[in-house]
Amino acid sequence: MATTHLLRRASSAFLSSTTCPPRSRSPLPRLLRQPRAAMASDSSAAPFQKIQIQREDTTFDAYVVGKENAPGIVVLQEWWGVDYEIKNHAAHISQLGGGYRALIPDLYRGKVALDVAEAQHLMEGLDWQGAVKDIQASVKWLKSNGSPKVGVTGYCMGGALSIASGILVPEVDAVVAFYGTPSSELADPSKAKAPIQAHFGETDNFVGFSDITAAKSLEEKLKSSGVPYEVHIYPGCSHAFMNTSPEALKRKKGMGLTDENQEAVELAWSRFSAWMGRFLESA
């Protein structure tokens, strides 16, 4: 599919920029091999509630945390799946501002990658149009369960999907995307309907997906959309710069991503909070 082809090229370009051997026709080099317990651990103490959401003829699991009847935010996973770090992000989001109800839909239906090769395999096998439907069903669930307004955010693969949701899902009230852009075959940002804020690392090497060229291309398209937008680029930051837990830092270093910039992370969160507060907490 065109969407996965773009991401395959982007991930291949990124992987070739690390210190691993050149990619052959076999699966990607196994840059990471950590015990499942370390990968599946949730370092936050937040009490997530597991729910099931139905759309059309399928049902999927989702994880909810935060205040009932608060504005809602759908939090979309990276290519790893619903792991400890996406739960860390959702728990943090639930406590921002006056509090949010954060919901993570399980786009991989329970699968979590242990290494880069498996993550790429899962991402390439994703039904992207189906994932957008999962997001729409998640937004509708939040709105029917007490959230007056609902935003969408995501990271890497989830960043691309969050932007797509701001174009294709009319129920979305605001978007904040981190280092990911949708292919033109999936969604055209110049047709965005919801306000979109996007964050990118200056040294990100996912060419055409989340590098600085992709960020500037997104900005140009959003200019013509007529919706409120912001595109922020963080000097010296690479892909996944928002992932700061000890487990995530270890995983990033295994991929050749050694940058740590807490000031950039705090600035991005402050911008996130201001954007969602502006569009979700207003009457």
FIFIZA-465498 format. One line per field, with one value per residue: residue number from 0; x, y, z of N, C-alpha, C, O in turn; residue in three letters. Coordinates in pm, whole numbers, plus 50000, padded with zeros to 5 digits. Each point is the difference from the previous one (the first is absolute). Layout:
BEGIN
num <- c(NUM,...) .
n_x <- c(X,...) .
n_y <- c(Y,...) .
n_z <- c(Z,...) .
ca_x <- c(X,...) .
ca_y <- c(Y,...) .
ca_z <- c(Z,...) .
c_x <- c(X,...) .
c_y <- c(Y,...) .
c_z <- c(Z,...) .
o_x <- c(X,...) .
o_y <- c(Y,...) .
o_z <- c(Z,...) .
residuo <- c(ala,...) .
//
This chain:
BEGIN
num <- c(0,1,2,3,4,5,6,7,8,9,10,11,12,13,14,15,16,17,18,19,20,21,22,23,24,25,26,27,28,29,30,31,32,33,34,35,36,37,38,39,40,41,42,43,44,45,46,47,48,49,50,51,52,53,54,55,56,57,58,59,60,61,62,63,64,65,66,67,68,69,70,71,72,73,74,75,76,77,78,79,80,81,82,83,84,85,86,87,88,89,90,91,92,93,94,95,96,97,98,99,100,101,102,103,104,105,106,107,108,109,110,111,112,113,114,115,116,117,118,119,120,121,122,123,124,125,126,127,128,129,130,131,132,133,134,135,136,137,138,139,140,141,142,143,144,145,146,147,148,149,150,151,152,153,154,155,156,157,158,159,160,161,162,163,164,165,166,167,168,169,170,171,172,173,174,175,176,177,178,179,180,181,182,183,184,185,186,187,188,189,190,191,192,193,194,195,196,197,198,199,200,201,202,203,204,205,206,207,208,209,210,211,212,213,214,215,216,217,218,219,220,221,222,223,224,225,226,227,228,229,230,231,232,233,234,235,236,237,238,239,240,241,242,243,244,245,246,247,248,249,250,251,252,253,254,255,256,257,258,259,260,261,262,263,264,265,266,267,268,269,270,271,272,273,274,275,276,277,278,279,280,281,282) .
n_x <- c(50085,49835,49796,49898,49880,49805,49816,49898,49873,49786,49841,49912,49844,49788,49865,49912,49816,49874,50015,49782,50003,50152,49860,49946,50063,50197,49907,49838,50167,50090,49889,49800,50113,49790,50098,49927,50122,50196,49996,50002,50219,49881,50125,49843,49973,50060,49841,50159,49885,49985,50055,49777,50147,49796,50094,49830,50151,50049,50128,49970,50204,49913,50142,49885,50039,49981,50044,49889,49919,50173,50101,49896,50102,49955,50018,50104,49922,50156,50188,50055,49893,49838,50136,50186,50118,49937,50085,50209,50033,49955,50159,50172,49980,50020,50225,49983,50144,49836,50162,50135,49857,50148,50011,50031,49996,49868,50150,50124,49848,50076,49975,50149,50030,50089,49903,50212,50149,50047,50164,50212,50095,50075,50203,50182,50030,50125,49829,50129,49961,50110,50211,50011,49994,50200,50131,49960,50078,50213,50041,49965,50174,50184,49996,50056,50218,49867,50070,50021,50192,50010,50153,50129,50044,50186,50031,50129,50047,50074,50226,50120,50034,50179,50206,50094,50090,50212,50078,50092,50125,49815,50012,50130,50055,50096,50147,50047,50106,50004,50125,49865,50070,49806,49961,50137,50142,50166,50189,49810,50220,50054,50010,50197,49958,50161,49923,50136,50014,50160,50025,50150,50060,50104,50027,49800,50019,49842,50170,49985,50150,50224,50044,50215,50111,50055,50186,50201,50075,50090,50212,50154,50056,50154,50204,50063,50108,50171,50117,49872,50161,50063,50158,49989,50143,50020,50050,50095,49810,50021,50056,49779,50001,49821,50115,49855,49834,49997,49788,49867,50032,49906,49784,49941,50032,49825,49876,50109,49833,50161,49882,50114,49777,50124,50199,50148,50124,50171,50190,50129,50130,50196,50166,50126,50151,50196,50150,50123,50182,50179,50114,50151,50167,50064,49936) .
n_y <- c(49881,50110,49945,49805,50029,50111,49891,49892,50116,50045,49840,49973,50147,49964,49843,50076,50094,49812,49956,50034,49780,49996,50163,49825,49831,49971,49838,50146,50141,49808,50175,49916,50016,50081,50006,49793,49863,49944,49821,49807,50014,49963,50125,49972,50188,50088,50112,49871,50147,49796,50098,50002,49985,50091,49850,50132,49934,50212,49833,50201,49900,50024,50167,49931,50208,49978,50221,49916,49922,49858,50201,49978,49821,50047,49816,50141,49792,49937,50051,50138,50196,49849,50174,49894,49954,49820,49810,49943,49923,49784,49853,49973,49866,49784,49993,49943,50172,50043,49964,49821,50015,49897,50054,49811,50114,49827,50163,49986,50136,50184,50071,49851,50202,49824,49990,50067,49836,49955,50121,49951,49831,50042,50096,49870,49911,50180,49935,50062,49886,49804,50020,50030,49808,49901,50081,49939,49797,50012,50066,49854,49858,50072,50000,49797,50057,50135,49870,50172,49989,50005,49952,50103,49810,50108,49777,50165,49787,49977,50008,49821,49835,50047,49970,49795,49955,50077,49804,49830,50099,49952,49780,49969,49973,49800,50141,49799,50123,49778,50177,50160,49878,50113,49781,50044,49825,50048,50121,50110,49992,49951,49781,50089,49828,49846,50100,50119,49845,50137,49780,50168,49791,50148,49896,50099,49791,50076,49907,50224,49952,49974,49942,50057,49834,49815,50021,49991,49790,49891,50049,49903,49791,49977,50029,49815,49926,50136,49807,50005,50156,49790,50144,49811,50173,49778,50214,49935,50089,49828,49837,50035,50189,49938,49888,50017,49876,49953,49956,50172,50075,49875,50030,50174,49976,49893,50179,49995,49915,50125,50049,50168,49985,49992,50091,49870,49860,50081,50019,49819,49936,50110,49929,49828,50025,50089,49858,49853,50086,50029,49811,49968,50146,50021,50201) .
n_z <- c(50000,49896,50079,49952,49812,50014,50074,49830,49853,50059,49994,49795,49929,50073,49913,49807,50092,50000,50219,49968,50048,49834,49938,50130,49865,50099,50125,50050,49942,50068,49911,49948,50190,49983,50202,49964,50126,49907,49864,50114,50045,50184,49860,49842,50121,49802,50113,49913,49876,50088,49806,50004,49830,50014,49862,49945,49850,50052,50077,50098,50010,50205,49948,50181,49920,50223,49985,50176,49806,50019,50000,49803,50091,49784,50126,49857,49983,50151,49885,50171,49976,50036,49955,50071,49813,49881,50086,49935,49791,49956,50061,49859,49820,50057,49981,49785,50012,49854,49849,49989,49828,50133,49783,50119,49808,50052,49961,50186,50088,50108,49790,50078,49903,49892,49797,49972,50039,50216,50095,49945,50114,50208,50023,49976,50205,50056,50128,49826,49810,49979,49919,49778,49884,49970,49835,49788,49939,49928,49788,49832,49971,49894,49775,49922,49994,49877,49830,50143,50117,49773,50157,49845,50111,49932,50015,49918,50046,50211,49987,49932,50150,50127,49911,49999,50202,50011,49923,50117,50160,49885,50041,49821,50217,50030,49901,50090,49845,50036,49948,49912,49824,49998,49979,49828,50007,50144,49986,49954,50042,49788,50047,50057,50139,50023,50185,49866,50161,49918,50047,49990,49943,50130,50198,50020,50080,50137,49887,50011,50161,50015,49788,50013,49898,50114,50126,49900,49971,50175,50054,49869,50060,50161,49910,49890,50184,50054,49987,50185,49991,50044,49930,50121,49991,50027,50050,49808,49920,50145,49856,49969,49877,49882,49846,50169,49914,50220,50066,50064,50210,50161,50045,50129,50221,50090,50054,50197,50124,49912,49815,50095,49979,50188,49954,49891,50123,50120,49881,49966,50172,50017,49867,50067,50166,49933,49909,50116,50097,49868,49958,50162,50029,49786,50071) .
ca_x <- c(49915,50082,50030,50106,50121,50066,50060,50111,50113,50043,50068,50126,50095,50038,50084,50131,50076,50058,50126,49978,50043,49903,49886,49994,49862,49942,49943,50093,50086,49934,50075,49960,49951,49985,49903,49861,49956,50045,49928,49858,49976,49941,50069,49909,49914,49863,49904,49933,49883,49992,49863,49987,49927,49953,49973,49954,49990,50119,50015,50141,50027,50055,50041,49954,50049,49969,49873,49876,49934,50099,50029,50066,50109,50039,50147,50031,50125,50109,49998,50023,49875,49960,50103,50016,50024,49876,49922,50060,49952,49857,49987,50045,49899,49879,50022,50031,49893,49897,49979,49938,49977,50082,49960,50092,49945,50102,49993,50061,49919,50071,50139,50102,50129,50116,50117,49970,49948,49861,49923,49977,49907,49865,49955,49972,49880,49884,49896,49999,49862,49933,50048,49926,49867,50018,50013,49868,49919,50052,49953,49856,49981,50027,49893,49876,50023,50021,50098,49933,50085,50102,50114,50078,50144,50070,50146,50052,49886,49882,50000,49943,49858,49929,49976,49895,49871,49958,49954,49899,49901,49938,49973,50123,49999,50136,50103,50142,50073,50143,50090,49939,49907,49935,50023,49896,49894,49912,49932,50064,49991,49940,49855,49978,49879,50024,50127,50110,50133,50090,50132,50100,50139,50082,50091,49923,50044,49896,49986,49868,49898,50007,50119,49970,49933,49860,49939,49975,49894,49874,49968,49948,49866,49908,49976,49890,49880,49912,49981,50114,50106,50135,50100,50118,50118,50083,50142,50080,49919,49977,49871,49958,50065,49910,50007,50103,50011,50125,49986,49998,50134,50082,49957,50046,50145,50020,49972,50091,49944,50063,49970,49908,49981,49883,49940,49914,49884,49913,49942,49898,49883,49931,49927,49890,49899,49936,49919,49881,49919,49935,49894,49916,49944,49914,49857) .
ca_y <- c(50119,50121,50053,49924,50015,50124,49978,49908,50079,50087,49923,49950,50111,50024,49892,50006,50109,49954,49929,49861,49963,50032,49909,49907,49971,49930,50098,50101,49954,50007,50098,49994,49872,50015,49906,50045,50067,50139,50071,50009,50064,50133,50066,50092,49932,50043,49889,49992,49915,49934,49997,49953,50092,49933,50078,49912,49860,49961,50053,50010,50045,50133,50023,50134,50052,50142,50042,49986,50124,50099,49990,49875,49998,49868,49995,49896,49930,49991,49872,49890,49950,50059,49958,50084,50143,50067,50015,50113,50124,50017,50034,50139,50085,50005,50089,50135,50099,49965,49855,49944,49856,49951,49867,49939,49885,49900,49986,49872,49891,49925,49969,50099,49963,49990,50057,50083,49919,49966,50124,50034,49901,50032,50124,49977,49919,50073,50053,50141,50051,49941,50070,50127,49966,49976,50131,50062,49932,50039,50136,49993,49940,50103,50101,49941,49965,50114,50100,50092,50016,49894,50018,49880,50018,49875,50005,49920,49949,50065,50139,50004,49970,50109,50101,49946,50011,50140,50022,49903,49970,50130,50017,50042,50144,50053,49898,50026,49888,49996,49938,49911,50063,49897,50002,50072,49904,49983,50125,50121,50102,50124,49986,49981,50059,50031,50068,49903,50039,49888,50013,49921,50018,50055,49899,49879,49944,49929,50088,50005,49964,50088,50085,50143,50024,49961,50100,50123,49969,50002,50139,50065,49948,50051,50141,50012,49932,50097,49970,50039,49898,50032,49895,50032,49917,50008,49987,49896,49885,49900,49935,49947,50076,50011,49878,50032,49905,49922,49892,50057,50051,49883,49954,50099,49988,49881,50038,50106,50131,50026,50135,50022,50144,50015,50132,49986,49921,50084,50102,49934,49974,50127,50035,49904,50037,50125,49974,49923,50086,50102,49947,49900,50046,50116,49966) .
ca_z <- c(50000,49988,50132,50063,49919,50044,50131,49984,49953,50109,50105,49946,50001,50139,50049,49936,50060,50124,49984,49970,49865,49896,49995,49889,49964,50114,50094,50052,50109,50130,50077,50141,50048,50144,50054,49988,50123,49997,49895,50028,50128,50000,50110,50069,50097,49970,49994,49869,49988,49869,49948,49862,49914,49879,49878,49893,50041,50075,50135,50038,50136,50021,50139,50036,50127,50019,50058,49923,49959,49957,49856,49967,49903,49950,49996,49902,50021,49903,49929,50093,50054,50128,50095,50118,49976,49960,50124,50071,49938,50029,50142,50014,49936,50083,50113,49955,50011,50098,49995,49879,49995,49890,49952,49904,49927,49966,49855,49962,50055,50102,49967,50038,49940,50087,49935,49885,49890,50030,49995,49860,49946,50049,49939,49858,49990,50052,49912,50040,49995,50116,50119,50006,50051,50144,50063,49999,50101,50131,50023,50026,50132,50100,49997,50052,50140,50087,49955,49909,49883,49995,49912,49967,49994,49971,49992,49889,49926,50057,49958,49865,50010,50066,49897,49912,50067,49992,49862,49959,50105,50030,50144,50069,50028,49996,49979,50023,49942,50024,49902,49903,49905,49918,49856,49926,49966,50116,50035,49951,50106,49952,50021,50144,50055,50141,50027,50010,50046,49971,50060,49929,50037,49890,49945,49969,49872,49927,49884,49938,50098,50118,49997,49991,49871,50018,50088,49924,49903,50075,50032,49879,49973,50102,49971,49903,50050,50066,50143,50084,49999,50044,49974,50081,49975,50119,49963,50063,50041,49897,50008,50130,50108,50115,50081,50097,50111,49991,49901,49866,49969,49967,49868,49903,49982,49919,49861,49959,50036,50129,50049,50111,50012,50086,49975,49883,50040,50081,49912,49918,50083,50029,49878,49994,50099,49959,49881,50037,50086,49916,49913,50065,50127,49978,49988) .
c_x <- c(50088,50040,50115,50128,50076,50069,50116,50124,50053,50076,50131,50105,50048,50097,50139,50086,50062,50126,49982,50049,49895,49889,50008,49854,49931,49939,50106,50086,49930,50081,49971,49957,49996,49900,49858,49954,50040,49920,49855,49970,49940,50057,49913,49911,49853,49908,49925,49881,49998,49854,50001,49912,49963,49985,49965,49992,50122,50001,50148,50011,50052,50026,49973,50056,49960,49859,49882,49940,50097,50013,50082,50115,50030,50151,50042,50144,50106,49993,50022,49869,49966,50096,50008,50008,49875,49907,50057,49947,49853,49979,50039,49895,49877,50011,50033,49881,49902,49969,49926,49967,50071,49963,50099,49928,50112,49990,50057,49927,50083,50145,50092,50135,50110,50125,49956,49939,49852,49911,49970,49900,49856,49946,49963,49874,49874,49906,49980,49861,49919,50042,49929,49858,50006,50007,49864,49910,50044,49954,49852,49974,50022,49886,49868,50013,50053,50100,49935,50078,50112,50108,50068,50147,50065,50146,50046,49882,49871,49992,49940,49849,49922,49972,49890,49862,49946,49950,49876,49890,49937,49976,50122,50002,50138,50098,50135,50076,50149,50069,49938,49905,49936,50042,49885,49886,49903,49921,50083,49986,49943,49848,49965,49874,50019,50131,50111,50128,50092,50141,50098,50139,50082,50087,49931,50038,49896,49960,49861,49887,50000,50129,49960,49931,49853,49926,49965,49893,49864,49958,49941,49858,49899,49969,49879,49870,49900,49975,50116,50105,50128,50089,50127,50112,50099,50146,50070,49923,49978,49859,49975,50061,49911,50007,50116,50009,50131,49994,50006,50136,50094,49966,50048,50149,50036,49975,50092,49950,50048,49967,49902,49989,49873,49932,49906,49873,49902,49934,49889,49875,49924,49920,49880,49886,49926,49905,49872,49911,49920,49879,49907,49934,49912,49855,49960) .
c_y <- c(50124,50054,49926,50009,50125,49978,49902,50075,50089,49924,49943,50109,50028,49893,50004,50110,49960,49920,49853,49968,50036,49896,49911,49976,49921,50104,50092,49942,50018,50090,49990,49858,50008,49897,50055,50073,50146,50080,50023,50074,50138,50073,50103,49920,50032,49880,50001,49906,49942,49992,49938,50097,49927,50102,49901,49856,49952,50068,50004,50050,50143,50017,50146,50039,50146,50024,49972,50138,50114,49995,49874,50019,49855,50002,49880,49951,50026,49864,49881,49933,50070,49946,50099,50148,50073,50014,50111,50132,50025,50040,50145,50097,50014,50099,50143,50093,49967,49852,49957,49853,49948,49856,49951,49886,49904,49969,49867,49879,49909,49969,50115,49952,49997,50061,50075,49920,49966,50123,50040,49904,50032,50126,49979,49917,50071,50042,50147,50062,49944,50068,50134,49975,49969,50133,50068,49936,50037,50141,49999,49939,50103,50102,49946,49959,50118,50105,50095,50024,49898,50036,49867,50037,49866,50024,49907,49954,50066,50148,50017,49977,50112,50114,49953,50013,50142,50038,49916,49974,50131,50025,50049,50152,50063,49884,50054,49877,50011,49913,49890,50076,49891,50009,50074,49907,49980,50127,50119,50111,50133,49998,49978,50073,50044,50076,49897,50067,49878,50030,49905,50028,50043,49893,49868,49953,49914,50085,49989,49969,50093,50081,50146,50036,49966,50102,50127,49979,50000,50143,50072,49955,50053,50147,50017,49939,50097,49971,50058,49889,50057,49882,50043,49901,50024,49973,49888,49876,49905,49943,49951,50075,50016,49879,50010,49904,49922,49889,50054,50054,49886,49949,50095,49988,49877,50025,50110,50139,50036,50138,49995,50150,50025,50136,49995,49923,50085,50110,49940,49970,50128,50046,49909,50044,50126,49977,49925,50081,50100,49944,49899,50050,50123,49955,49984) .
c_z <- c(50000,50136,50065,49919,50042,50134,49992,49956,50113,50106,49951,50001,50141,50050,49938,50059,50134,49972,49966,49859,49898,49996,49878,49966,50111,50094,50057,50110,50134,50091,50148,50034,50151,50051,49992,50125,50000,49900,50039,50129,49984,50121,50071,50096,49973,49987,49866,50008,49859,49959,49860,49923,49871,49887,49889,50053,50077,50136,50035,50144,50001,50150,50034,50137,50010,50050,49908,49976,49968,49848,49972,49903,49964,49978,49916,50010,49893,49932,50091,50042,50131,50107,50115,49966,49954,50121,50086,49946,50037,50146,50024,49944,50089,50114,49960,50018,50111,50003,49875,50022,49876,49966,49895,49929,49961,49851,49951,50058,50091,49971,50039,49948,50104,49938,49874,49885,50020,49995,49857,49936,50042,49933,49853,49981,50047,49888,50040,49994,50117,50129,50016,50053,50150,50076,50009,50106,50141,50037,50037,50138,50108,50006,50055,50147,50081,49957,49900,49871,50007,49900,49973,49999,49970,49971,49888,49913,50048,49968,49863,50005,50068,49901,49905,50063,49996,49862,49971,50102,50047,50148,50078,50017,49998,49988,50046,49954,50029,49894,49915,49910,49916,49855,49932,49962,50115,50028,49955,50106,49953,50014,50146,50045,50145,50015,50025,50047,49979,50049,49930,50057,49879,49934,49971,49859,49929,49879,49938,50095,50120,50004,49979,49869,50010,50087,49924,49894,50067,50029,49879,49969,50101,49978,49909,50050,50061,50146,50079,50001,50059,49964,50071,49970,50113,49964,50077,50042,49883,50015,50143,50118,50123,50092,50098,50118,49986,49896,49858,49959,49962,49860,49891,49974,49919,49853,49950,50029,50140,50058,50116,50020,50080,49979,49880,50035,50080,49917,49914,50082,50032,49879,49980,50091,49960,49883,50035,50093,49921,49927,50068,50126,49987,49980,49855) .
o_x <- c(50113,50112,50095,50109,50123,50114,50095,50109,50121,50105,50095,50116,50118,50102,50098,50122,50084,50043,50097,50019,49884,50022,50029,49912,49878,50019,50119,49957,49930,50084,50083,49929,50097,49913,49979,49923,49924,49970,49940,49883,50033,49965,50039,49978,49913,50037,49894,50007,50006,49916,50106,49896,50082,49950,50067,49924,50026,49940,50074,49910,50062,49944,50043,50004,49993,49924,50006,50014,49957,49957,50083,49998,50033,50052,49968,50093,49969,49910,49983,49998,50063,49974,49916,49948,49980,49923,49925,49963,49963,49916,49935,49967,49941,49899,50022,49885,50039,49911,49907,50054,49959,49980,50025,49973,50107,49926,49964,50043,49997,50071,49967,50040,50003,50096,49883,49905,49920,49887,49887,49916,49908,49883,49899,49935,49890,50043,49931,49963,49916,49918,49967,49946,49908,49941,49964,49927,49918,49962,49958,49907,49921,49957,49921,49903,50083,50008,49963,49940,50041,49972,49967,50038,49938,50044,49958,49930,49914,49891,49919,49924,49884,49892,49912,49902,49879,49944,49907,49897,50063,49985,49987,49975,50011,49970,50032,49980,50057,49968,50037,49928,50066,50035,49890,49887,49883,49878,50123,49890,49951,49934,49893,49969,49932,50090,49980,50044,49962,50045,49969,50027,49983,50022,50067,50006,50034,49904,49951,49883,49896,50031,49882,49920,49915,49884,49891,49922,49903,49882,49904,49917,49887,49890,49922,49897,49879,49934,50108,49966,50021,49962,50057,49977,50031,50036,49983,50060,49981,49917,50094,50024,50050,49948,50116,50083,50054,50096,50065,50040,50082,50090,50047,50045,50097,50049,49986,50059,49942,50043,49907,50101,49891,49879,49893,49891,49879,49884,49895,49888,49877,49890,49892,49884,49878,49891,49891,49877,49883,49897,49891,49893,49934,49974,49884) .
o_y <- c(49997,50048,50062,49990,49998,50043,50011,49976,50015,50044,49990,49975,50028,50032,49965,50000,50072,49989,49924,50091,50016,49883,50046,50070,49983,50119,49968,49910,50099,49955,50036,49936,49965,49956,50121,50096,50086,50117,50101,50023,50072,49971,50055,49880,49971,49898,50062,49893,50074,49950,49974,50045,49928,50110,49898,49974,49880,50106,49907,50066,50045,49929,50090,49918,50070,49908,50029,50091,50113,49902,49960,50092,49920,50088,49886,50079,50040,49921,49885,49880,50100,49898,50089,50082,50116,50095,50072,50089,50112,50085,50071,50101,50108,50044,50085,49957,49966,49957,50067,49935,50028,49918,50070,49898,50044,49911,49953,49887,49878,49953,50117,49886,50081,50030,49999,50045,50008,49993,50039,50041,49992,50006,50053,50009,49944,50048,50029,50078,50070,50018,50040,50081,50034,50015,50056,50070,50010,50025,50067,50042,50008,50041,50074,49957,49984,50105,49956,50015,49957,50037,49899,50105,49895,50114,49884,50084,50037,50056,50090,50068,50023,50059,50077,50027,50022,50108,50046,49942,50076,50115,50034,50073,50122,49888,50117,49892,50109,49883,49883,50089,49902,50108,50008,50045,49969,49994,49996,50049,50078,50103,49949,50109,50090,49984,49903,50100,49887,50114,49884,50109,49947,50006,49899,50079,49928,50078,49891,50010,50050,50061,50031,50093,50073,50031,50055,50091,50052,50034,50075,50081,50033,50046,50094,50010,49975,50080,50022,49882,50121,49885,50105,49880,50115,49889,49986,49907,50043,50054,49964,49941,50036,50005,49996,50019,49991,49976,49941,49986,50013,49966,49956,50007,50001,49925,50047,50097,49954,50032,49919,50068,50014,50011,50059,50036,49996,50035,50061,50019,50000,50052,50045,50006,50009,50057,50040,49992,50027,50067,49975,49951,50039,49888,49971) .
o_z <- c(50049,50018,50049,50056,50010,50019,50077,50050,50017,50046,50077,50034,50023,50060,50067,49980,50054,49885,50001,49920,50037,50028,49890,50050,49997,49979,49999,50072,50021,50078,50083,49922,50068,49924,50014,49990,50044,50023,49961,50031,49906,50114,50103,49981,50082,49942,49989,50062,49902,50075,49943,50049,49943,50020,49983,50093,50007,50018,49968,50052,49903,50083,49929,50092,49899,50027,49880,50082,49978,49938,50083,49918,50088,49932,50033,50012,49887,50027,49957,50029,50035,50064,50013,50075,50038,50008,50066,50076,50035,50030,50076,50063,50009,50055,50086,50002,50112,50073,49955,50090,49887,50089,49902,50063,49959,49959,49892,49981,49986,50089,49979,50024,50092,50070,49964,49936,49907,49953,49968,49921,49919,49963,49953,49895,49993,49895,50098,50088,50056,50090,50112,50076,50074,50107,50103,50071,50091,50115,50094,50070,50095,50108,50058,50061,50089,50064,49891,49893,50108,49886,50062,49947,50020,49982,49994,49943,49921,49993,49976,49931,49967,50002,49963,49930,49993,49981,49933,49966,50073,50041,50117,49904,49984,50041,49976,50055,49995,49983,50007,50047,49966,49952,50054,49981,49979,50018,50003,50022,50083,49984,50032,49953,50047,49918,50073,49944,50030,49998,49977,50049,49891,49879,49979,49906,49906,50006,49971,49962,50041,50103,49986,49995,49950,49976,50016,49971,49945,49986,50014,49960,49965,50034,50016,49934,49999,50067,49944,50004,50003,50018,49971,49992,50033,49962,50121,50055,49886,50074,50072,50106,50106,50111,49959,50089,49890,49928,49913,49884,49909,49923,49895,49886,49925,49915,49887,49953,50098,50110,50002,50018,49944,50014,50003,49955,49975,50023,49982,49952,50005,50014,49960,49959,50015,49995,49960,49991,50030,49991,49951,50037,50096,49958,49971) .
residuo <- c(met,ala,thr,thr,his,leu,leu,arg,arg,ala,ser,ser,ala,phe,leu,ser,ser,thr,thr,cys,pro,pro,arg,ser,arg,ser,pro,leu,pro,arg,leu,leu,arg,gln,pro,arg,ala,ala,met,ala,ser,asp,ser,ser,ala,ala,pro,phe,gln,lys,ile,gln,ile,gln,arg,glu,asp,thr,thr,phe,asp,ala,tyr,val,val,gly,lys,glu,asn,ala,pro,gly,ile,val,val,leu,gln,glu,trp,trp,gly,val,asp,tyr,glu,ile,lys,asn,his,ala,ala,his,ile,ser,gln,leu,gly,gly,gly,tyr,arg,ala,leu,ile,pro,asp,leu,tyr,arg,gly,lys,val,ala,leu,asp,val,ala,glu,ala,gln,his,leu,met,glu,gly,leu,asp,trp,gln,gly,ala,val,lys,asp,ile,gln,ala,ser,val,lys,trp,leu,lys,ser,asn,gly,ser,pro,lys,val,gly,val,thr,gly,tyr,cys,met,gly,gly,ala,leu,ser,ile,ala,ser,gly,ile,leu,val,pro,glu,val,asp,ala,val,val,ala,phe,tyr,gly,thr,pro,ser,ser,glu,leu,ala,asp,pro,ser,lys,ala,lys,ala,pro,ile,gln,ala,his,phe,gly,glu,thr,asp,asn,phe,val,gly,phe,ser,asp,ile,thr,ala,ala,lys,ser,leu,glu,glu,lys,leu,lys,ser,ser,gly,val,pro,tyr,glu,val,his,ile,tyr,pro,gly,cys,ser,his,ala,phe,met,asn,thr,ser,pro,glu,ala,leu,lys,arg,lys,lys,gly,met,gly,leu,thr,asp,glu,asn,gln,glu,ala,val,glu,leu,ala,trp,ser,arg,phe,ser,ala,trp,met,gly,arg,phe,leu,glu,ser,ala) .
//
